[in-house]
Amino acid sequence: MKESELLVIIRRLIAMQNDDSRDRQKRTFEKFGIPLCDVTYIHSREEFIFVRYRPYERFRFDDIDLVAIEVFNCLYDRTIPFRVDTLNNKSANSRGCFSFLVIPQQKN
């Protein structure tokens, strides 16, 4: 059975809370090697700062579950298939999350 994706995110967030080597701990969350968001944990304030890259959004949380849900939504729930732009090899949907769906070109 595959491990829960949400549990993987929560473990990373807990590791940030447990690492007290610096006041701020930052982790970047990626999909297919593309950074989509990051989370910073500030020990002195016991809060998380969530930043989504596209569209740019920034939120503060004092609850690990809420920040985990935001990360999960960015990585998994908000992906929309898109066509790959073969001219510049760049493409993203309007929410900044990526989904790789290969659509074969029709033959004439």
C-alpha positions as CSV (number, residue, x, y, z in Angstrom):
1,M,0.0,0.0,0.0
2,K,1.3,3.5,-0.9
3,E,2.1,5.8,2.0
4,S,-0.2,8.8,2.5
5,E,1.1,11.9,0.7
6,L,-0.3,14.1,3.5
7,L,1.6,12.1,6.1
8,V,4.9,12.7,4.1
9,I,4.2,16.5,4.2
10,I,3.4,16.4,7.9
11,R,6.6,14.5,8.7
12,R,8.6,17.2,6.9
13,L,6.8,19.9,8.8
14,I,7.4,18.1,12.1
15,A,11.1,17.8,11.3
16,M,11.2,21.6,10.9
17,Q,9.7,22.1,14.3
18,N,12.1,19.6,15.9
19,D,15.2,21.2,14.3
20,D,16.2,24.0,16.6
21,S,19.6,24.7,15.1
22,R,18.3,28.0,13.7
23,D,15.3,30.2,14.5
24,R,14.0,29.8,11.0
25,Q,13.6,26.5,9.1
26,K,12.7,26.6,5.5
27,R,11.6,23.8,3.2
28,T,10.7,23.9,-0.5
29,F,8.0,21.6,-1.9
30,E,8.3,20.5,-5.5
31,K,6.5,18.4,-8.1
32,F,8.5,16.8,-10.9
33,G,11.5,18.9,-9.8
34,I,9.6,22.2,-10.2
35,P,9.4,24.3,-6.9
36,L,5.7,25.2,-6.3
37,C,5.7,26.5,-2.7
38,D,7.8,26.8,0.4
39,V,7.2,26.8,4.1
40,T,9.2,28.6,6.8
41,Y,8.9,27.7,10.5
42,I,9.8,30.4,12.9
43,H,10.6,28.9,16.3
44,S,10.5,32.1,18.3
45,R,6.9,32.7,17.2
46,E,5.9,29.1,16.8
47,E,4.3,29.8,13.4
48,F,4.5,28.6,9.8
49,I,4.7,30.9,6.8
50,F,3.4,29.3,3.6
51,V,4.3,30.9,0.3
52,R,2.8,29.7,-3.0
53,Y,4.8,30.9,-6.0
54,R,2.1,31.1,-8.7
55,P,-0.1,32.9,-8.1
56,Y,1.8,34.5,-5.3
57,E,0.1,34.0,-2.0
58,R,1.5,34.2,1.5
59,F,-0.2,32.9,4.7
60,R,0.7,32.5,8.3
61,F,-0.4,29.5,10.4
62,D,0.0,28.4,14.0
63,D,-1.5,25.0,13.2
64,I,0.5,22.3,11.5
65,D,-2.6,20.6,10.0
66,L,-3.7,23.8,8.2
67,V,-0.3,24.4,6.6
68,A,0.0,20.8,5.6
69,I,-3.4,21.0,3.8
70,E,-2.2,24.1,1.9
71,V,0.9,22.4,0.8
72,F,-1.1,19.3,-0.2
73,N,-3.6,21.4,-2.2
74,C,-0.8,23.2,-4.0
75,L,1.0,19.9,-4.9
76,Y,-2.0,17.6,-5.7
77,D,-5.5,19.2,-5.8
78,R,-4.9,22.1,-8.0
79,T,-3.2,20.5,-11.0
80,I,-4.9,21.0,-14.4
81,P,-3.7,19.3,-17.5
82,F,-2.0,21.5,-20.1
83,R,-0.6,21.3,-23.5
84,V,3.2,21.5,-23.7
85,D,4.4,24.6,-25.6
86,T,7.0,23.1,-28.0
87,L,8.3,26.5,-29.0
88,N,9.8,27.5,-25.7
89,N,9.3,24.3,-23.6
90,K,7.5,26.2,-20.9
91,S,3.9,25.9,-19.7
92,A,1.9,26.2,-16.6
93,N,-1.7,26.5,-15.7
94,S,-3.1,29.7,-14.1
95,R,-2.7,28.5,-10.5
96,G,1.1,27.8,-10.9
97,C,0.9,24.1,-10.3
98,F,2.0,21.7,-13.0
99,S,0.5,18.6,-14.4
100,F,2.2,16.6,-17.1
101,L,-0.3,15.1,-19.5
102,V,1.1,14.3,-22.9
103,I,-1.3,15.0,-25.7
104,P,-0.2,13.5,-29.0
105,Q,-0.5,15.8,-32.0
106,Q,-3.0,14.8,-34.6
107,K,-1.7,13.7,-38.0
108,N,-3.0,15.5,-41.0
